[in-house]
């Protein structure tokens, strides 16, 4: 699918990988709806990209009414939705049983699953309804593309990441059945599993922690940059034969337990 003149909804689009995707999409002639809970940052991103190219929408991905309102706003401004990129997520962690003998707080578990997994599905299912209305494009007859952001934690979850790893493994696992569901509509579904990236989620990590993590990388031995994820996602949109797959974007990292 050619990006020029296409419309993408990007959740978590005001920072990190999400913002990188918005910037790359606009650079390629597309338009973006920035779905983010941080209204101020979303509006700043809209201003930076230009109001003719971008739309800020305050959206809670885990809330059906909130997402539906964001989609209505997007359709009113741009008239169509061709791409959905689900970057929104929360990293909350806790040990299954902590040092004081207390169990993993169930409210934290529900929050992580609600945003990372249910929120991703909530957005893509509602976007797919609008994508199905698009005229088929090209030899493949494409109508839409969904790209969900998982994490290396889906495969190599660390201490305290039971909820986070489960949520991201769910994102990986649901891609194939959803791709099968949407195939007759001409909608593809892909997953990207980033490793260590320079995003707000890892910005506060102590330097010693960062150094130990970087030692697990093969090459290049550095944090990934949002533009690299954005470039991959744009390529996924542009290559019709990519479907129902998860691509690890992690510099060859395979995380050890400690």
NORRA-V14416 format. One record per residue. N is the residue number from 1. SS is DSSP state (H for helix, E for strand, - for the rest). PHI is phi in radians with two decimals (none if undefined). BURIAL is I if it has 24 or more other ideal C-beta (glycine too) atoms within 12 Angstrom, else O. Layout:
n=N ss=SS phi=PHI burial=BURIAL
n=N ss=SS phi=PHI burial=BURIAL
This chain:
n=1 ss=- phi=none burial=I
n=2 ss=- phi=-1.23 burial=O
n=3 ss=- phi=-1.32 burial=I
n=4 ss=- phi=-0.96 burial=O
n=5 ss=- phi=1.22 burial=O
n=6 ss=- phi=-1.67 burial=I
n=7 ss=E phi=-2.04 burial=I
n=8 ss=E phi=-2.09 burial=I
n=9 ss=E phi=-1.65 burial=I
n=10 ss=E phi=-2.16 burial=I
n=11 ss=E phi=-1.45 burial=I
n=12 ss=- phi=1.11 burial=I
n=13 ss=- phi=-1.38 burial=I
n=14 ss=- phi=-1.69 burial=I
n=15 ss=- phi=-2.75 burial=I
n=16 ss=H phi=0.97 burial=I
n=17 ss=H phi=-1.07 burial=I
n=18 ss=H phi=-1.02 burial=I
n=19 ss=H phi=-1.16 burial=I
n=20 ss=H phi=-1.01 burial=I
n=21 ss=H phi=-1.12 burial=I
n=22 ss=H phi=-1.02 burial=I
n=23 ss=H phi=-1.10 burial=I
n=24 ss=H phi=-1.16 burial=I
n=25 ss=H phi=-1.14 burial=I
n=26 ss=H phi=-1.16 burial=I
n=27 ss=H phi=-1.04 burial=O
n=28 ss=- phi=-1.63 burial=I
n=29 ss=- phi=1.60 burial=O
n=30 ss=- phi=-1.63 burial=I
n=31 ss=E phi=-2.19 burial=I
n=32 ss=E phi=-2.34 burial=I
n=33 ss=E phi=-1.85 burial=I
n=34 ss=E phi=-1.62 burial=I
n=35 ss=E phi=-1.60 burial=I
n=36 ss=E phi=-2.73 burial=I
n=37 ss=- phi=-1.33 burial=I
n=38 ss=- phi=-1.53 burial=I
n=39 ss=H phi=-1.06 burial=O
n=40 ss=H phi=-1.10 burial=O
n=41 ss=H phi=-1.19 burial=I
n=42 ss=H phi=-1.11 burial=I
n=43 ss=H phi=-1.18 burial=O
n=44 ss=H phi=-1.12 burial=O
n=45 ss=H phi=-1.16 burial=I
n=46 ss=H phi=-1.01 burial=I
n=47 ss=H phi=-1.12 burial=O
n=48 ss=H phi=-1.17 burial=O
n=49 ss=H phi=-1.56 burial=I
n=50 ss=- phi=1.70 burial=O
n=51 ss=- phi=-1.14 burial=O
n=52 ss=- phi=-1.30 burial=O
n=53 ss=- phi=-1.90 burial=I
n=54 ss=E phi=-2.43 burial=I
n=55 ss=E phi=-2.35 burial=I
n=56 ss=E phi=-1.61 burial=I
n=57 ss=E phi=-2.41 burial=I
n=58 ss=E phi=-1.37 burial=I
n=59 ss=- phi=-2.37 burial=I
n=60 ss=- phi=-1.76 burial=I
n=61 ss=- phi=-1.11 burial=I
n=62 ss=- phi=-1.43 burial=I
n=63 ss=- phi=-1.90 burial=O
n=64 ss=H phi=-1.04 burial=O
n=65 ss=H phi=-1.14 burial=O
n=66 ss=H phi=-1.13 burial=I
n=67 ss=H phi=-1.16 burial=I
n=68 ss=H phi=-1.03 burial=I
n=69 ss=H phi=-1.16 burial=O
n=70 ss=H phi=-1.12 burial=I
n=71 ss=H phi=-1.19 burial=I
n=72 ss=H phi=-1.05 burial=O
n=73 ss=H phi=-1.08 burial=I
n=74 ss=H phi=-1.14 burial=I
n=75 ss=H phi=-1.12 burial=I
n=76 ss=H phi=-1.14 burial=O
n=77 ss=H phi=-1.40 burial=I
n=78 ss=H phi=-1.92 burial=I
n=79 ss=- phi=1.48 burial=O
n=80 ss=- phi=-2.89 burial=I
n=81 ss=- phi=-2.32 burial=I
n=82 ss=- phi=-1.92 burial=I
n=83 ss=E phi=-2.37 burial=I
n=84 ss=E phi=-2.21 burial=I
n=85 ss=E phi=-2.09 burial=I
n=86 ss=E phi=-1.71 burial=I
n=87 ss=- phi=-1.85 burial=I
n=88 ss=- phi=-1.10 burial=I
n=89 ss=- phi=-2.98 burial=I
n=90 ss=- phi=-2.18 burial=I
n=91 ss=- phi=-1.83 burial=I
n=92 ss=- phi=-0.90 burial=I
n=93 ss=- phi=-2.37 burial=I
n=94 ss=- phi=-2.92 burial=I
n=95 ss=- phi=-1.39 burial=O
n=96 ss=- phi=-1.00 burial=O
n=97 ss=E phi=-2.36 burial=O
n=98 ss=- phi=-1.49 burial=O
n=99 ss=- phi=-1.14 burial=O
n=100 ss=- phi=-1.64 burial=O
n=101 ss=- phi=1.43 burial=O
n=102 ss=- phi=-1.60 burial=O
n=103 ss=E phi=-1.35 burial=O
n=104 ss=- phi=-0.90 burial=I
n=105 ss=- phi=-1.09 burial=O
n=106 ss=H phi=-1.15 burial=O
n=107 ss=H phi=-1.18 burial=O
n=108 ss=H phi=-1.18 burial=I
n=109 ss=H phi=-0.97 burial=I
n=110 ss=H phi=-1.11 burial=O
n=111 ss=H phi=-1.13 burial=I
n=112 ss=H phi=-1.14 burial=I
n=113 ss=H phi=-1.12 burial=I
n=114 ss=H phi=-1.09 burial=I
n=115 ss=H phi=-1.41 burial=I
n=116 ss=H phi=-1.26 burial=I
n=117 ss=H phi=-1.78 burial=I
n=118 ss=H phi=-1.10 burial=I
n=119 ss=H phi=-1.08 burial=I
n=120 ss=H phi=-1.08 burial=I
n=121 ss=H phi=-1.16 burial=I
n=122 ss=H phi=-1.01 burial=I
n=123 ss=H phi=-1.18 burial=I
n=124 ss=H phi=-1.17 burial=I
n=125 ss=H phi=-1.17 burial=I
n=126 ss=H phi=-1.29 burial=I
n=127 ss=H phi=-1.15 burial=I
n=128 ss=H phi=-1.07 burial=I
n=129 ss=H phi=-1.04 burial=I
n=130 ss=H phi=-1.31 burial=I
n=131 ss=H phi=-1.03 burial=I
n=132 ss=- phi=-1.09 burial=I
n=133 ss=- phi=-1.48 burial=O
n=134 ss=- phi=-1.23 burial=I
n=135 ss=- phi=-1.20 burial=O
n=136 ss=- phi=-1.10 burial=O
n=137 ss=E phi=-2.14 burial=I
n=138 ss=- phi=1.25 burial=O
n=139 ss=- phi=-1.06 burial=O
n=140 ss=- phi=-1.40 burial=O
n=141 ss=- phi=1.14 burial=O
n=142 ss=E phi=-1.26 burial=I
n=143 ss=- phi=-2.08 burial=I
n=144 ss=E phi=-2.98 burial=I
n=145 ss=E phi=-2.41 burial=I
n=146 ss=E phi=-1.99 burial=I
n=147 ss=E phi=-2.19 burial=I
n=148 ss=E phi=-1.80 burial=I
n=149 ss=E phi=-1.64 burial=I
n=150 ss=- phi=-1.72 burial=I
n=151 ss=- phi=-3.01 burial=I
n=152 ss=- phi=-1.02 burial=I
n=153 ss=H phi=-1.11 burial=I
n=154 ss=H phi=-1.07 burial=I
n=155 ss=H phi=-1.94 burial=I
n=156 ss=H phi=-2.26 burial=I
n=157 ss=- phi=-1.06 burial=I
n=158 ss=- phi=-1.74 burial=I
n=159 ss=- phi=-0.94 burial=O
n=160 ss=- phi=1.50 burial=I
n=161 ss=- phi=-1.81 burial=I
n=162 ss=H phi=-0.95 burial=I
n=163 ss=H phi=-1.21 burial=I
n=164 ss=H phi=-1.09 burial=I
n=165 ss=H phi=-1.11 burial=I
n=166 ss=H phi=-1.11 burial=I
n=167 ss=H phi=-1.12 burial=I
n=168 ss=H phi=-1.33 burial=I
n=169 ss=H phi=-1.11 burial=I
n=170 ss=H phi=-1.10 burial=I
n=171 ss=H phi=-1.08 burial=I
n=172 ss=H phi=-1.13 burial=I
n=173 ss=H phi=-1.21 burial=I
n=174 ss=H phi=-1.48 burial=I
n=175 ss=H phi=-1.08 burial=I
n=176 ss=H phi=-1.12 burial=O
n=177 ss=H phi=-1.11 burial=O
n=178 ss=H phi=-1.22 burial=I
n=179 ss=H phi=-1.05 burial=I
n=180 ss=H phi=-1.16 burial=O
n=181 ss=H phi=-1.04 burial=O
n=182 ss=H phi=-1.72 burial=I
n=183 ss=H phi=-1.02 burial=O
n=184 ss=H phi=-1.17 burial=O
n=185 ss=H phi=-1.59 burial=I
n=186 ss=- phi=1.34 burial=I
n=187 ss=E phi=-2.05 burial=I
n=188 ss=E phi=-1.65 burial=I
n=189 ss=E phi=-2.34 burial=I
n=190 ss=E phi=-2.22 burial=I
n=191 ss=E phi=-2.24 burial=I
n=192 ss=E phi=-2.08 burial=I
n=193 ss=E phi=-1.97 burial=I
n=194 ss=E phi=-1.23 burial=I
n=195 ss=- phi=-1.63 burial=I
n=196 ss=- phi=-1.49 burial=I
n=197 ss=E phi=-2.17 burial=I
n=198 ss=- phi=-1.34 burial=I
n=199 ss=- phi=-2.34 burial=I
n=200 ss=H phi=-0.98 burial=O
n=201 ss=H phi=-1.10 burial=I
n=202 ss=H phi=-1.91 burial=I
n=203 ss=H phi=-1.05 burial=O
n=204 ss=- phi=-1.58 burial=O
n=205 ss=- phi=-1.18 burial=O
n=206 ss=- phi=-1.04 burial=O
n=207 ss=H phi=-1.04 burial=O
n=208 ss=H phi=-1.10 burial=O
n=209 ss=H phi=-1.14 burial=O
n=210 ss=H phi=-1.05 burial=O
n=211 ss=H phi=-1.10 burial=O
n=212 ss=H phi=-1.18 burial=O
n=213 ss=H phi=-1.19 burial=I
n=214 ss=H phi=-1.12 burial=I
n=215 ss=- phi=-1.18 burial=O
n=216 ss=- phi=-1.44 burial=I
n=217 ss=- phi=-1.41 burial=I
n=218 ss=- phi=-1.53 burial=O
n=219 ss=- phi=-2.96 burial=O
n=220 ss=- phi=-1.27 burial=O
n=221 ss=- phi=-1.53 burial=O
n=222 ss=- phi=-2.76 burial=O
n=223 ss=- phi=-1.19 burial=I
n=224 ss=E phi=-1.24 burial=I
n=225 ss=- phi=-1.87 burial=I
n=226 ss=H phi=-0.91 burial=I
n=227 ss=H phi=-1.11 burial=O
n=228 ss=H phi=-1.21 burial=I
n=229 ss=H phi=-1.13 burial=I
n=230 ss=H phi=-1.09 burial=I
n=231 ss=H phi=-1.10 burial=I
n=232 ss=H phi=-1.11 burial=I
n=233 ss=H phi=-1.12 burial=I
n=234 ss=H phi=-1.10 burial=I
n=235 ss=H phi=-1.11 burial=I
n=236 ss=H phi=-1.02 burial=I
n=237 ss=H phi=-1.07 burial=I
n=238 ss=H phi=-1.45 burial=I
n=239 ss=- phi=-1.89 burial=O
n=240 ss=- phi=-1.11 burial=I
n=241 ss=- phi=-1.46 burial=O
n=242 ss=- phi=-1.50 burial=I
n=243 ss=- phi=-2.75 burial=I
n=244 ss=- phi=1.01 burial=I
n=245 ss=- phi=-2.25 burial=O
n=246 ss=E phi=-1.99 burial=I
n=247 ss=E phi=-1.89 burial=I
n=248 ss=E phi=-1.45 burial=I
n=249 ss=E phi=-2.11 burial=I
n=250 ss=- phi=-2.59 burial=I
n=251 ss=- phi=1.08 burial=I
n=252 ss=- phi=1.37 burial=O
n=253 ss=- phi=-1.21 burial=I
n=254 ss=- phi=-2.32 burial=O
n=255 ss=- phi=-1.25 burial=I
n=256 ss=- phi=-1.41 burial=O
n=257 ss=- phi=-1.20 burial=O
n=258 ss=- phi=-2.30 burial=O
